[in-house]
Amino acid sequence: MPTRNNLRAGLTAASARLREVNSPDLAEHVDTVLALSMYELGSALNVDENLSIRIPTTARDRIVAAVEAAKQAAPQDEKEQHSVTADVNEGFTAYLAGEFTPSPPVRARRGTAEEKVTLNVRPDEALRQQVEDTGVKPMHVAMDWLMRKYETGPYTPGATNTVRPAGSVRIPQVPRPVRDLIRARVADAGKNVNTEIEEAFTRFLAGDFTPVAPAWPKGADMVPFKVSPNNDLFDEVKARGEGLTPMQVAMAFLLAEYDIAPDTAAE
């Protein structure tokens, strides 16, 4: 499916071509489409511009109830400012301004995930497109922002599975078969590599895990392993020192936790 920018370029080319083949009436129709905003075009074609957010049922209920309560408490001339859509626009704006970074999705263990429902909103189209252009799904940004703002889902106070903010990208070099096996086994366990690394840091800092730096085999096909664990935990491990880097601690934990040998060969 073409992007909106590609679609506009294609329509512009189509209009020019239609004039070249002496079809000005058809070219005029194309020009009319080009002149419409995406919102106007969606309305004209009866296209649903809703953003569907898949969210846990309890989180949806808490968010909707909190928004409704805020709306009822607001002065009459400010009631329209309180809506889930307005909150999503607020989240998009914060994300685009660099004031908020959504945490990576965390997969629950099989059989333990809460039932999810669809929460439909119709955010500002320009903001939605700008978020999409960054390569991050607008649905994910919207969901994470709403759950943070209303302290629900993984952000519920006292929750044992509270999600930490994603950190800076770290790119350790590891043997290709080791990287691929870590990814596969973590995914099979219904977990997330970043949260597993944060678990490694937490256990190390608590003295519950004593890592040994992995010794990669000579001549191994070393490849980048892009991860983004929480910065605060990373910095704590770095400050602790003990002769190991944070990523050595992380890799040692992943190898031990998922029974992977440093000299694992490609199958």
MORAGI-V721034 format. One record per backbone hydrogen bond with DSSP energy under -1.0 kcal/mol. NH is the residue of the N-H (numbers start at 1). CO is the residue of the C=O. If there is no record, write none. Layout:
BEGIN
NH&CO + NH&CO
END
This chain:
BEGIN
7&3 + 8&4 + 9&5 + 10&6 + 11&7 + 12&8 + 13&9 + 14&10 + 15&11 + 16&12 + 17&13 + 18&14 + 19&15 + 20&16 + 21&17 + 22&19 + 23&18 + 27&23 + 28&24 + 29&25 + 30&26 + 31&27 + 32&28 + 33&29 + 34&30 + 35&31 + 41&37 + 42&38 + 43&39 + 44&40 + 45&41 + 47&42 + 51&121 + 53&119 + 55&117 + 57&115 + 60&56 + 61&57 + 62&58 + 63&59 + 64&60 + 65&61 + 66&62 + 67&63 + 68&64 + 69&65 + 70&66 + 71&67 + 72&68 + 73&69 + 78&75 + 81&78 + 82&79 + 87&83 + 88&84 + 89&85 + 90&86 + 91&87 + 92&88 + 93&89 + 94&90 + 95&91 + 96&92 + 97&93 + 98&95 + 99&94 + 112&109 + 117&55 + 119&53 + 121&51 + 128&124 + 129&125 + 130&126 + 131&127 + 132&128 + 133&129 + 134&131 + 135&132 + 141&137 + 142&138 + 143&139 + 144&140 + 145&141 + 146&142 + 147&143 + 148&144 + 149&145 + 150&146 + 151&148 + 152&147 + 155&152 + 156&153 + 159&156 + 162&159 + 167&228 + 170&227 + 174&223 + 176&221 + 179&175 + 180&176 + 181&177 + 182&178 + 183&179 + 184&180 + 185&181 + 186&182 + 187&183 + 188&184 + 189&185 + 190&187 + 191&186 + 196&192 + 197&193 + 198&194 + 199&195 + 200&196 + 201&197 + 202&198 + 203&199 + 204&200 + 205&201 + 206&202 + 207&204 + 208&203 + 220&217 + 222&220 + 223&174 + 225&172 + 227&170 + 234&230 + 235&231 + 236&232 + 237&233 + 238&234 + 239&235 + 240&236 + 241&237 + 244&241 + 249&245 + 250&246 + 251&247 + 252&248 + 253&249 + 254&250 + 255&251 + 256&252 + 257&253 + 258&254 + 260&255 + 264&261
END
